[in-house]
Amino acid sequence: MSTSPAPSSAPRFGVNYTPRRGWFHSWYDFDAALAREDLDQIAGLGLDHVRIFPLWPLLQPNRTLIRASAVDQVAQLVDVAAEAGLDVMVDGVQGHLSSFDFYPEWTRSWHHRNVFTDPETIEAQANLLRTLGSALAGRPNLLGLQLGNELNNLVEHNPVTVADVDHYLDTLLAAARTGLGSTAGLVTHSAYDAAWYGDDHPFTPEASARKGDLTTVHPWVFSADCARRYGPRSPQVEHLAEYGVELATAYAEDPARPVWVQETGAPEPHIPAADAPGFARATVRNAAGCANLYGVTWWCSHDVDRSLADFPELEYTLGLFDATGRPKPIAQALAETVAELRAEPRPTEPRTTALALVRTPGTRSISGPGGAYFEAWMRLRAEDVRPAVVLTEHAEDETYLTARGIKEVVRPL
Amino acid sequence: MSTSPAPSSAPRFGVNYTPRRGWFHSWYDFDAALAREDLDQIAGLGLDHVRIFPLWPLLQPNRTLIRASAVDQVAQLVDVAAEAGLDVMVDGVQGHLSSFDFYPEWTRSWHHRNVFTDPETIEAQANLLRTLGSALAGRPNLLGLQLGNELNNLVEHNPVTVADVDHYLDTLLAAARTGLGSTAGLVTHSAYDAAWYGDDHPFTPEASARKGDLTTVHPWVFSADCARRYGPRSPQVEHLAEYGVELATAYAEDPARPVWVQETGAPEPHIPAADAPGFARATVRNAAGCANLYGVTWWCSHDVDRSLADFPELEYTLGLFDATGRPKPIAQALAETVAELRAEPRPTEPRTTALALVRTPGTRSISGPGGAYFEAWMRLRAEDVRPAVVLTEHAEDETYLTARGIKEVVRPL
C-alpha cells in the first residue's frame, strides 16, 4: 500500500544527544573530541543511535547564506558518531529545543516572517534541507534527515492553517529527499503531542501518520498532565508510549507503517527520580510490544548543566548522564532493558482486538490523557487485551483489518 | 564642570568596520587574517580608527553563559586592528545592525523578556559589558567600550519609558566602566536620530548628551527625510553632521563635552553615487569646524555583498570599498579630506552667535529636518554665521555662555 520501509527485524534503541558541555550552544565552538566523549558514553550503554540537533541561526544566518562550515560540523558529528559505533538521525531546522526557539534574525523583529507560510522562508528552509541532505548523503551510519524538532512548537508565534502546514511539510520533505538523493535514508518530520491531542491544532495526526517515511511520536508524560492525572507508576503512564504507537498506527494509510517513539523521557516531578528507572523499563518494554515499532529514542543523553539559566525546571534532569558525565540509575535501567529485549524473540502476534476511534479534528482531545477514548483504551489494556486502534472509517473494511491482523473491533462505551 | 575628556587636539577620523566577507555573520567563523586584510585597506586610507560590532547571541547565548571564545575573538580583532595601526571602539551589545536585530534566544519567543526593563536581562548585559571591558582593558589601541549600536532601535519591540531608559543606561555604563577598570577608555552609548528628533521618544537628548564620557550622534541624511526634502547637495544635507554636533552640544551640561559623529554615510538614493564624494568632503569638513568634535566615523568600510538577502536597498552600497574590496570614489574623497584637515590648523574661534532652542520632549521634531528650529538654524548657517545652539534655559546664563564663547543669542522667528 505504500513505499514505507519495513520495520527492521529488531527495533532500534537510542538517545537524543544533548551535549554535556554547553548544551546546544556547543555548536558555537564545535569540538569533535568533546562530542566523541559524550558519544562513547552513549554507545557504552549499548544504544545504537543518536538524534542530533544543529541550530538554524548557525546554519543559515542570512536567508541566502548557508554556512558551509556549519554544515560541515554537522557532517563531522555524524562521522564522530560512526566512530563511536552509533547511527544518526539529523534534525535539520531547529527551531524548538527545550523551550528555546532558535530563529535566524532574518525571520524576526523588523524582518518578521512566518516560518510556515512565507514563500521565501519556506524556500530557504528547503534549500537548507537540500544542502544538509546532500552533505550527509552516503554516510553509512546516517539514519536519515528529519525536518526539525517538534516544528509545531513554532505555531504559537507563527499562526498557520492545516493547509499551510501540509504544504510546508510536503515542500520540505521533498527537499530533504532531493538532498539525500539515492541514499537510503529516512525523511521524516516531528511534532509535539498537540498534533495528537490538541483539538483543531494545525499539525494533524494525518500529517504525522501519512507524510514522510515513517511516523514519529513524542509521547511525553506531561502532555495533558498524564503523570499528574494518573500517577507516575500508573498503567496509563507506563503504557503511554505503547498507546502512542498504536494511535499513530490507526491514522496511517499503510497498515505496516513503522512508528518511532522518537522522544520519551522521565521529567521530574512528573516522574520522581526514584521512579525513573522503572518508568524507563516499562516504557521501552511496552513500546517494544508494538509490531511496527521502529525504535525508541530516549530524551536525553546528558542533563542540562545548572550553570545554564532559564530552562524549565524539568529540563535539567532528563539526562541518562548527569552534568558531570556520571551515569544515573535510569541509564543502567535503559541499558539492561535494551539488552534484554535484544535477547528476546520479537513479539510477532498481531493485536487482534481494536478499539474504534472517531476521526474528528475538533475532538482530538478524546485521544489524549483525560479523554474518553484514551481512558477506554487504557481500561482494555488493563485487561491484558493489548488493544490496537482503528479509525471508525476502517472498522468494517475487511481488507484493511486483515492487513493489520485485527479480528474484533470494539466501540468505546 | 565635569570629568569629560578634552577633545584631542585633532579630531579622529575612522570608519565603522563591516567585514567584507560575510558581513557580521563572519563572527561565526572569525578569521583574523581576513579581518587584517580589511583593516589594512582601511588604514591605507589614512583613517585612524574603526568601530567594531560583536553579536550579542554569540557572546551570550544563555543568560548565564558568556562564551570566552567569543570574547577572545573580540579582543583578537582589537589586536589585529592594532597591527594595522588602527584604534578601536567596541560596541558591546548588538543588538541592532542594518535593520537586523540580534537577540539571544533567552530574550525571545517563549522566553520573551524586555531587554530594557527586565532586571535579569539588564544584569546579564551588565555582566557581559563587565566581561568585555575586563578582557579588553589595557590594550593601548582601545578607544573604549560603547554599550551597543543604536540601542533605541530596540524600543519598537521592547516598550520602555524615559525613566527605564535612564536606569538601563546608567546601569550598563557603570558596568562597562567597572570592566575597563583603570584603563583610560571611553564609556559611551549611542542612539539613532529619534533621540534628537522624535517627539516623546524614550531615549532623550539629555541621555545622549549627559550620560557616558562623550556624546555620540548618528546624523543620517535619511532621518526625517533630510536629503529628499532639501536635495542631496543642499546646505541642509552638507551641514547636517555639523548641526548634529551643535545640537548635541546644547544639551550637554559640560560646555566642552566632546561630540562624536559616530555614524554618517552616503545612502543611495538619498545621496546618488555621483554625489557621494562631494557629500563626504562637505560633511567631514563642516563637522571639523566644530570646536568640540571628537571625531567622524564613516558608515561603513565595505559594501554588503549582494549575495546576502533582505537588507534594505540602501545598506548594500554604503561602503568605502565595494564587496570585491575595490575602493570607491568616496574612499578617495574621504582619504583626501582627512589628509587635508590634518594638515590645516584646527579652527579655534568659538561660535559667537547661538540660536536659542526651547527644550521640550514633546516638540523635539522642531529640531529635525523639516522642523522650524532646524530650518532657522540652517538659514543662519547660510549667512555664514556658523551658529551654535543653546537651550533657552541657558540663554541668559552668562557663566555658561562665556564658557562656550557665545556673545549673542538669537531667538528663532
Interface residues (C-beta under 8 A of the other chain):
Chain A: G22 W23 H25 Y28 D29 P57 L58 P61 N62 R63 T64 L65 R67 S69 A70 S99 F100 D101 F102 Y103 E105 W106 R108 S109 W110 H111 E156 H157 S307 L308 A309 D310
Chain B: G22 W23 H25 Y28 D29 P57 L58 P61 N62 R63 T64 L65 R67 S69 A70 S99 F100 D101 F102 Y103 E105 W106 R108 S109 W110 H111 E156 H157 S307 L308 A309 D310
